[in-house]
Amino acid sequence: MSKKRIFTQEFKEDAVRYRKEHPELSLQKVASNLGISMSALRRWVSIADKGNGTVETRGSGNYASEEAKEIAKLKRELRDKEDALEILKKAISILGN
């Protein structure tokens, strides 16, 4: 199982810039040179093309407001609680038989 790598916004923007500065290289070669997957590079280029040239990164700084950050946190907690409840329901049905 592979670990998910986290890339900084600066790295993503540099990767997009490198791709645009070297049109003679294939997408696969650029991704290989940078040590990233082709799909990640393709996604970053697409996001940069749609936006103003920047590639957003995940993290605490990407929320529009503190309320949005809190909502996201509460949604994660709710999802975790619902998962735990489902596990308990399954355990009770198995032990009950």
Secondary structure, 3 states (H helix, E strand, C coil): CCCCCCCCHHHHHHHHHHHHHCCCCCHHHHHHHHCCCHHHHHHHHHHHHHCCCCCCCCCHHHCCCHHHHHHHHHHHHHHHHHHHHHHHHHHHHHHHC
